[in-house]
Structures are given as structure tokens and as C-alpha cells.
Amino acid sequence: MSDRSAGLQAGRALLVACFVLVISLPLAANLAGVDGADPGAENRELAAFAWDSPGDWFEDHFGFRATLIRWYGESRLFVLGVSPSTSVASGQDGWLFYADDSSLDDFARIDPMTPDALANWREAIVRARDWLRRQRPDGVPYIFTVAPDKHVIYPDELPPGLAQVGDLSRTDQLYTALQDLGVAVDVRPALREASARERIYQRTDTHWNDRGALIAYQQIVNAVRLRVPATPAAWSRDDFDAVDREVPAMDLGRMIGLSRVLRETDMTLVPRRPRRARVVEPAGAQPTDELGRIVTAIDDPSLPRAVIFRDSFVSRLVPFLSEHFSRAVYVWQNDFDADLVTKERPDVVIQEIVGRHLYSFIPSPELVPER
């Protein structure tokens, strides 16, 4: 064998050995007790170990997983200037936008609601309103609102190249269809006005911050007071101290694996007077916890009671809204639940849905009793 052939074989053997070493490192790390996961950097619950499905655990916990994801994300975002995930769009000046659930279609206005879809929505709202009116002699007021996605309030921060091709968004269509019913509260104008003064949505999260939540809450409570005069007036900005906190990137940062790399200024509001409302169900929960059901209470029977159907956008509203009700039941669902209302006997019902869910959620009017 020539020296050249021997050198080639040695090089190949070294290459194979290096390859085997590299692909074995994650397993070796796991066997050495190293967990490659970083739960704080994920936007989901990681798989727990189970003997019948060890592969699921290994996919989430293999050695160096979090490091490799971070390296990949950094190279995509900082070197190539693109998002590491198709679920997240990288916008201007460090802004991230949710790109799933037809969010970008909603911005582009390329798929308006059909007349049948609008009629179905209107029927669902009308049936809920009319059923609530029959529940007691003076009726139970009903308020419906759409929480605007971040791209609605901050379109200029979206990635370049996105354009609106339609005249109306689905939210525009729905509010127009409901305008004569006396139930819809459009929080967008107040939010747009406030956004000119300060940032009211998170840069690395899907949702509004405390300052945006305060604006939306004020619009909702003002509408409640018109229907339920016993409701206390909304808290004003003067009732809070503005406090900025530097925190790791939020849900969108976790979705691209860079919550430990990117930073967010969480623009919070700290109340100057004690909050009275306390979470009574489930025990130990915080008002902003994203749970299927949260109940808050104030020991003051003069205050009204409320049922709120909601999604994640209400999480930051809970501490504000709860100050106005002796009992407030927050249920994470989009459909109206007549059985729950019957059980809770509220003085007002509030229903909220985020704008992008107008693409995926189809209301079921038949779930609301006719009597």
C-alpha cells in the first residue's frame, strides 16, 4: 500500500471517527445526566419521560438541544436577517410578529368573510344577546369585543414587502355587521391613539403590555357602566406608576429559541392603591395565569357580578377588570356558554376574541337556547 493510499484511509477513518463522536455526544451527555432542554426558553410544555414513548422525551431533552437551537436561531436572525421559525415573522427594529393562525392573511386582508359566515356570526351574537335579555326582568347586558393583533396597531413594524390587498379586515366586517345590535365595543381607535404616545404592545410577544391592556380595559368598563351603573369608574393612568423592567424575550422569542438571547422592556403599571380583588379559584393562582378558568372576588355585595369568555388577550386585563366585580368568572373559550351563565347569575357578560381567530373559529348559534 502506498503512502498516499494509507494517508487517504487514515483521513477517512478520522472523518468517520469524528462523525461518530459528534453524533454520540448528545446521547453521552444524557447518559452523564445532562438535560439538553431549557424549559424557560420554550413556548410549550416539554415531554416527560415515559417507558412506552422514550423517543418523545429524547426529542425534547437530547444533549445540547437548547444550545444547538440557540446557535441555529442566532445564525438565521443575526446573520441572514430572517426568522428561524415560519411561525414568527421578523419585523423592523427588533419587533417580532406571530405568523400562524392566518395572522399575516389578516393583515393583508386577502380572505374576507363570506356573507354566510357574517350571518352566522351575527346570529350567534343576536341569540346570546336576546337570551341574556330574557334571564331577568331588566335583562343581563352583553358586551362583545375583538382584541386587535399587534399587526393591527403596529403595521409599520412588520417585515418589508407585506402589503394590504383588501379594503376591509374580518374585524372591520364583523363590527359593521354588529353595529346596530348595541353590544360591540371597538377598542382599536383608543389603542391607535395611545400607540402614538408610547409602546402599548410587547416587541417579542403576541400581546399588549400593561399600558395597552389599561386602554382596552377602560373602553370595556366604560361600556359596562353604561349598562350597569353600579359598576365603579375605570381606573385612570394616574392610579398607576409606570415601571419599565428588562426581561427575557417573551412568547415569540421562546418560539424561535432565543428568549435567553433577546431582551424585552416590559412596560408595566404598578397600582398606587391596593387592589381589592383576589383569585379564589383555583387556589394559589395569579390573576394573569393562563388557565382555563379563573375566578376573582371582592367582599362587597354592592358590586356587580360578571362572566367573561376570553382568550390569552384577557390575561393582562384580569387584574384591571376584577376590581369592578364582586365575582368575576373568566372562562377560556370562544363559544357562549348559557349553562355557565345560568349557574353564575352575572349582572353582565363580556365576550372577547382575538382578531386572528376570526379565521379559525366558527361560532355555533345553536348552542344558545332559544328560551
C-alpha positions in Angstrom: 0.0 0.0 0.0 1.4 3.4 -1.0 1.9 6.2 1.5 -0.8 8.1 -0.4 -3.4 5.4 0.0 -2.5 4.9 3.6 -2.9 8.6 4.2 -6.3 8.6 2.5 -7.5 5.6 4.6 -6.3 7.3 7.8 -8.1 10.5 6.8 -11.3 8.6 6.1 -11.0 6.7 9.4 -10.5 10.0 11.2 -13.5 11.6 9.5 -15.7 8.6 10.4 -14.5 8.7 14.0 -15.2 12.4 14.2 -18.7 11.9 12.8 -19.5 9.1 15.2 -18.1 11.2 18.1 -20.2 14.2 17.2 -23.5 12.3 16.8 -22.8 10.4 20.0 -22.2 13.5 22.1 -25.9 14.2 22.8 -26.6 10.7 24.0 -23.4 10.7 26.0 -24.4 13.9 27.6 -27.8 12.4 28.5 -26.1 9.3 30.0 -23.9 11.6 32.0 -27.0 13.2 33.5 -27.1 16.4 31.3 -30.5 17.5 30.3 -30.3 19.4 27.0 -33.6 21.1 27.4 -34.2 24.6 28.6 -37.8 24.8 29.7 -37.6 28.6 30.2 -36.7 29.0 26.5 -39.6 27.0 25.1 -43.2 28.2 24.5 -44.7 24.8 25.3 -44.6 22.0 27.8 -41.7 19.6 27.2 -42.3 15.8 27.1 -41.9 13.9 30.4 -40.1 10.6 30.3 -42.3 7.5 29.8 -41.1 4.0 29.1 -43.7 3.5 26.4 -42.5 6.5 24.4 -38.9 7.3 25.3 -38.4 8.9 21.8 -40.7 11.8 22.7 -38.6 12.6 25.8 -35.3 12.3 23.8 -36.6 14.7 21.1 -37.1 17.4 23.8 -34.2 16.6 26.1 -31.3 15.3 24.0 -27.9 16.7 24.9 -27.1 20.2 23.9 -30.5 20.7 22.3 -31.1 24.2 23.7 -27.6 25.2 22.7 -28.0 23.9 19.1 -31.4 25.6 18.8 -29.9 28.9 20.0 -27.0 28.7 17.6 -29.4 28.0 14.7 -31.6 30.8 15.7 -28.8 33.3 16.1 -27.3 32.4 12.7 -30.7 32.8 11.0 -31.8 36.0 12.8 -28.5 37.9 13.1 -26.5 36.7 10.1 -29.2 36.0 7.5 -31.7 38.5 8.9 -34.7 36.1 8.7 -36.8 34.4 11.4 -35.7 30.9 12.5 -39.3 29.8 12.5 -42.1 30.1 10.0 -44.4 30.7 12.9 -42.7 34.0 13.7 -42.0 37.0 11.4 -39.0 39.2 12.0 -40.1 42.8 11.7 -38.5 46.2 12.0 -36.2 47.3 14.8 -36.4 44.0 16.7 -40.1 43.6 16.5 -41.4 40.0 16.2 -44.8 39.1 14.9 -46.9 35.9 15.2 -47.2 34.4 11.7 -49.5 31.4 12.3 -53.3 31.3 12.7 -53.7 33.3 9.4 -52.2 36.4 11.2 -50.5 37.7 8.1 -53.5 36.9 6.0 -55.5 39.0 8.4 -53.1 41.9 7.9 -53.1 41.5 4.1 -57.0 41.2 4.1 -56.8 38.6 1.4 -59.6 36.3 2.6 -62.7 38.3 3.7 -65.6 36.7 5.5 -68.3 35.3 3.2 -71.9 36.6 3.6 -72.8 33.3 5.2 -70.0 33.5 7.7 -71.0 37.0 8.7 -74.6 36.0 9.0 -73.6 33.1 11.2 -71.6 35.4 13.5 -74.5 37.8 13.7 -76.9 35.1 14.6 -74.7 33.8 17.4 -74.3 37.3 18.9 -78.1 38.1 18.5 -79.1 34.8 20.1 -76.7 35.4 23.0 -77.9 39.0 23.5 -81.6 38.0 23.3 -81.2 35.0 25.6 -79.5 37.2 28.2 -82.3 39.7 28.0 -84.8 37.0 29.0 -82.9 35.9 32.0 -84.4 38.5 34.3 -86.9 41.4 34.1 -84.2 44.1 33.4 -82.1 41.8 31.3 -78.4 40.9 31.5 -76.2 43.2 29.5 -73.9 41.7 26.9 -70.7 43.1 25.6 -68.7 41.7 22.7 -65.2 42.9 21.7 -62.4 41.9 19.4 -58.8 42.2 20.7 -56.6 43.6 17.9 -53.5 41.7 17.0 -50.2 43.5 17.2 -50.1 44.0 13.4 -53.3 46.0 13.6 -51.8 48.6 15.9 -48.2 48.5 14.6 -48.4 47.7 10.8 -45.3 49.9 10.2 -43.1 47.5 12.2 -44.0 44.4 10.1 -41.4 43.0 7.7 -40.9 45.0 4.5 -42.8 43.6 1.5 -46.1 42.9 3.2 -49.0 44.8 1.7 -52.7 45.1 2.3 -54.7 44.0 -0.8 -58.2 44.2 0.6 -60.3 47.1 1.8 -61.7 45.6 5.0 -60.3 43.2 7.6 -62.5 40.5 9.1 -62.7 42.6 12.2 -64.0 45.5 10.2 -66.6 43.3 8.6 -67.8 41.9 11.9 -68.1 45.2 13.6 -70.1 46.5 10.7 -72.4 43.5 10.8 -73.0 44.1 14.6 -73.2 47.9 14.6 -77.0 48.0 15.1 -77.1 45.5 18.0 -75.7 47.7 20.8 -73.3 45.1 22.0 -70.0 45.7 20.2 -67.1 47.6 21.7 -64.3 48.5 19.3 -61.1 49.2 21.3 -58.9 49.9 18.2 -59.3 53.6 17.9 -58.3 54.2 21.5 -55.3 51.8 21.2 -54.1 53.5 18.0 -54.3 56.9 19.7 -52.4 55.6 22.7 -49.7 54.0 20.5 -48.7 57.4 19.3 -47.6 58.3 22.8 -45.9 55.1 24.0 -45.4 51.5 23.2 -48.5 49.5 24.2 -47.7 46.0 22.8 -44.7 43.9 23.5 -41.9 43.7 20.9 -41.2 40.0 21.5 -44.7 38.8 22.5 -48.1 38.4 20.7 -49.9 40.6 23.2 -50.4 44.1 24.6 -48.4 45.2 27.6 -50.0 46.7 30.8 -50.4 50.1 29.1 -52.2 48.7 26.2 -54.3 46.5 28.4 -55.3 49.5 30.5 -56.6 51.3 27.4 -58.7 48.3 26.3 -59.9 47.8 29.9 -61.1 51.4 30.1 -63.1 51.1 26.9 -64.7 47.9 28.2 -65.5 49.2 31.7 -67.0 52.4 30.2 -69.3 50.3 28.2 -70.2 48.2 31.2 -71.0 51.3 33.2 -73.5 52.5 30.6 -75.4 49.3 31.1 -74.7 48.6 34.8 -74.5 51.9 36.6 -73.4 50.2 39.9 -70.0 49.4 38.2 -67.2 51.7 39.6 -65.4 54.0 37.2 -62.4 52.7 35.4 -59.0 53.3 37.0 -57.1 56.1 35.2 -53.4 56.2 34.3 -52.9 58.5 37.3 -53.7 55.5 39.5 -50.5 53.7 38.5 -46.8 54.2 38.4 -45.1 53.4 35.1 -42.3 50.9 35.7 -40.1 49.5 33.0 -38.4 46.1 33.6 -35.8 44.4 31.4 -36.9 40.8 30.9 -36.0 37.9 28.6 -37.8 37.8 25.3 -41.4 36.6 25.7 -43.6 34.1 23.8 -42.4 34.9 20.3 -38.7 34.9 21.5 -39.4 31.4 23.0 -40.9 30.2 19.8 -37.6 30.9 17.9 -35.5 29.6 20.8 -33.9 32.9 21.6 -35.6 34.0 24.8 -32.2 33.8 26.6 -30.6 36.0 23.9 -33.2 38.7 23.0 -34.4 41.1 25.7 -37.7 42.9 26.2 -38.6 46.0 28.1 -41.8 45.1 29.8 -43.6 48.4 30.3 -45.7 47.7 33.4 -48.1 49.6 35.5 -47.9 49.3 39.3 -51.1 50.4 41.2 -50.7 53.3 43.7 -53.5 51.9 45.8 -54.1 48.3 46.9 -56.0 46.0 44.6 -59.1 44.5 46.4 -59.8 41.6 44.1 -58.3 38.2 44.9 -58.2 35.0 43.0 -60.4 32.5 44.7 -60.3 29.7 42.1 -58.1 27.9 41.6 -56.3 28.3 44.9 -52.9 29.9 44.7 -53.4 31.1 41.1 -52.3 34.6 40.0 -54.7 36.8 38.1 -52.5 36.7 34.9 -52.1 32.9 34.9 -53.3 31.5 31.6 -55.7 28.9 32.9 -59.0 27.5 31.6 -60.9 29.1 34.4 -60.1 31.8 36.9 -62.5 33.3 39.5 -61.8 36.5 41.3 -63.8 38.0 44.1 -64.2 41.2 46.2 -66.1 41.1 49.5 -68.5 43.8 48.5 -72.1 42.7 47.6 -72.8 46.2 46.1 -70.6 45.4 43.2 -72.0 43.6 40.1 -71.0 40.0 39.1 -69.5 39.1 35.7 -68.8 36.2 33.4 -66.1 36.8 30.8 -65.5 34.5 27.9 -61.9 35.1 26.8 -58.6 34.0 25.2 -55.0 34.9 26.0 -55.5 38.7 25.4 -57.6 38.9 28.6 -54.8 37.7 30.8 -53.4 41.2 31.2 -56.9 42.5 31.7 -57.8 40.3 34.6 -56.1 42.5 37.3 -57.9 45.6 36.0 -61.4 44.2 35.3 -61.6 42.2 38.5 -61.6 45.5 40.6 -65.1 46.2 39.4 -66.9 42.9 40.3 -67.8 41.1 43.5 -67.3 37.9 41.5 -65.8 37.6 38.0 -65.6 34.2 36.3 -63.1 34.1 33.4 -63.5 31.1 31.1 -61.1 30.4 28.3 -63.4 29.6 25.4 -64.8 31.4 22.4 -68.4 30.0 22.4 -71.1 31.4 24.6 -72.0 29.1 27.4 -75.6 29.5 28.6 -75.3 26.8 31.3 -72.4 28.7 32.9 -74.3 32.0 32.8 -77.4 30.3 34.4 -75.2 28.9 37.2 -73.3 32.1 37.9 -76.2 34.6 37.6 -74.0 37.5 36.4 -75.0 41.1 36.0 -73.0 41.4 32.8 -71.5 39.1 30.3 -68.4 40.0 28.3 -67.1 38.1 25.3 -63.7 38.7 23.8 -61.9 37.1 20.9 -58.6 38.0 19.3 -58.9 39.2 15.7 -56.9 36.4 14.0 -59.3 33.8 15.5 -62.0 35.1 13.2 -60.3 33.0 10.6 -60.3 29.7 12.6 -63.2 29.9 15.0 -66.8 29.3 13.7 -69.4 30.2 16.3 -72.3 27.9 17.0 -75.5 29.8 17.4 -77.4 26.6 18.1 -75.6 26.3 21.4 -77.5 29.3 22.7 -81.0 28.2 23.9 -84.0 29.9 22.2 -85.7 30.3 25.6 
